[in-house]
Structure formats: structure tokens, C-alpha cells
Amino acid sequence: MGKYLGIAGLFCLFVVSCLLLMQGEPFGAEVPASQCFKCHTNARTLIEITREIAKTRPVIKPANEGEG
């Protein structure tokens, strides 16, 4: 009787595992990248955006020249 319970348990575990793996999208399905991910992982685009932002900021000159 114990032998059959072990086999039945393994069979149930196999069926549940198969059902869990078959749910949802298959492995390797391409997930669309967000706009943030596209810009912040591309060095050239990030540098260009940073330069554009720097152009819009006012230039702050020091009030006093010299040390300190």
C-alpha cells in the first residue's frame, strides 16, 4: 500500500509541476522595454539628453574670485 502512495504522490507532483510550467507566457518570451530602460541603458542617448538639459540651465558665476 505504501509503495502505491509513493508512486501516486510522484505522479501528482509531476502533474502539478507540468501545469505550473505551462501557465503564462513561455520562457524566453520578449517583454517590451520601457522608455526609461531604452534611454538609461544607451550611453550615447544618455549623454545627448544630459547635454540638452545642461543647455537649459543658467550659468552660475561665483560672486568672489580667489581662494575659498
C-alpha positions, 0 to 999 in steps of 0.5 A: 500500500505504501509503495502505491502512495509513493508512486501516486504522490510522484505522479501528482507532483509531476502533474502539478509541476507540468501545469505550473510550467505551462501557465503564462507566457513561455520562457524566453518570451520578449517583454517590451522595454520601457522608455526609461530602460531604452534611454538609461541603458544607451550611453550615447542617448544618455549623454545627448539628453544630459547635454540638452538639459545642461543647455537649459540651465543658467550659468552660475558665476561665483560672486568672489574670485580667489581662494575659498 
